[in-house]
Amino acid sequence: MSGIRVESLTKEWGTVRAVDGIGFEAGSPEFVTLLGPSGCGKSTTLRLIAGLEQATSGRIVIAGRDVTGLPASKRNLSMVFQSYALFPHLSVADNILFGLSIRGVPKAERKRRLSAVVDLLGLGRLLDRRPSQLSGGQQQRVALGRALIAETPVCLLDEPLSNLDAQLRAEMRNEIRGLQQRLRITMLFVTHDQTEAMSMADRIILMRDGRIEQNGTPVDLYERPASTFVARFIGTPPMNVLDLTPVDGGLAIAGSSGPAVAPSGSSPARLGVRPEHIGFAESGLAAIVQSVEYFGADTITACRVGQQLMLVRTPGRPALTPGTTTHLRWPPAAAHLFDATTGLRRDAPLQQLKPDAA
Amino acid sequence: MKTSRNAIYGSLLLLPAAVLLWTFTYQPILVTIVDSLYSTPRGRRPARFIGLDHYETMMADPVFWKSLVNNLIYALTTIPLSIGLALAMALLVNAGIRGRALTRMAYFTPTVLPMVAVANIWMFFYTPDYGLLDQMLRPFGLGGNNWLGSSETALGALIAITVWKEAGFFMIFYLAALQQISPALIEAAQLEGAAPSQVFRRVTLPLLMPTTLFVAINAVIGAFRLVDHVFAMTKGGPDNATMLLLYYIYQVGFSFWDTGYAAALTVILLAALALIAMFQFGYADRRVHYR
């Protein structure tokens, strides 16, 4: 049974289409991430599902029940807000119990559920504090507690980690993922951070301009990006996407002296190669090293090929200095072909990406 | 060395404010307390120390008691009524109604008008026979009221004016506070299943408490301080029905020139206000602020 099903959902603000007829499904249990740059409609989609906005058209089904016309309170879901939305006048315990007391859940039941949530999130010593007396991470936990105590089959999270510092964010990432797996619920998680999406999600829905650009597992999005947009959104540094020109025996990188890097097709194409799949070699594509950035574990080398720039990510310390001429190579399976006009993926589905064969 | 220097700088920076505060607030209070223990000087007879004589007179003064009771009724009705009305108006103009800007302005207008102008308008409303109120009531056979001229209705008539004037002022504070409340809090409450009345009672109202405290303090001060309309409309009459404490002090001090007795009355008013302020800041303040 599906946790959430969305069918041709549309939301218009005046003449602007924030969400443009999207459809997807989130299983139960499943951790689904709505990913995209700001303004892509991911938060609006979440708010439509939550019932905080009314859809212009389309259908929302939660746990097999059509909730499109229902108010937020009747949709049987919980939500964690970006700002946490904790009630400043209530203690931690009262914040977590707010929904239960509104719904008139008996005292004994409240107590039982509270202690379960408190154990789950390690909030034991904080129950009497006010939100203003908590750190950001603690507030985050309380907000999670308030969502989880409702024991709803669906939990929505709107950029819940964006207000935390980097280390805490990594911790909470694991924790939230762990909670979802332990409780076996549907979590729909909105973020603009591709690292969060890649590391947490069972499935990523990448949105752009109110539409779904690609809906797949993190592996799908990384290994088989559906378009140049997806290709450049997932991965740091982003995938190199290069213009091609026809030469003898196929297509070569525009401005380079060869060799052919892709078979010629019927329409203009672009080539995508991830920086981490490129290696330096004695022969191959000639390039001039332009700059080198050292990060400790790896080094990113910017190389000029004709008029275009390619980033190369190699493990360890930099081996080359700017100005050096070198050659680049990558395994054939690491090359992605995109249509130059539509930006959509053109080649056949890739088999398993092989580890460095260069 | 350094710290003592800092202390000197600090004191010097505080000096102008301290001098002003002393000259215009604390010293007059002290002088008033001292004066209240002396007789009123008349002609060639200088003031002499009479101890608590003025306070004894006060205890036996029916006009003082009348003005005190009136002031209590006045405070206990105008404060909750104007605060309640202000909150209701703020909620209304904060909601997405049409003509919101116009409504806000209309609610705020009474505050902007000077009290004497307001008194003139309300004089017309209250005029027997051809005043607005009587004209409206006449079709129902309820005309012929002398709102300001009869001792049963005069105080109520002034209370109505005060509520009308103060509510718009307090509304501005409530409106500002309402707009400070994060919409996410309201959404979170709705998501948890709270009906609009529950959202108001359990989220909005508690979050407005600091504003309510502030407004209440202002309302209390106003209830004892605002006597312009008594001047303009009733002069405390009829039969002291609208005599308020401050107006009585004015009358004793500047009409009867009994400055000693006026000083004693002032001390009582100050003591009452100080007590209320201490309660509000000491007790209520601790329960009301969350941050």
Interface residues (C-beta under 8 A of the other chain):
Chain A: A50 G51 L52 P71 A72 S73 L77 S78 M79 F81 Q82 S83 A85 F87 P88 H89 F98 G99 I102 R103 R130 S132 R146 A150
Chain B: S182 A184 L185 E187 A188 A189 Q190 L191 E192 G193 A194 Q198 R202 V203 P206 L207 M209 Y290 R291
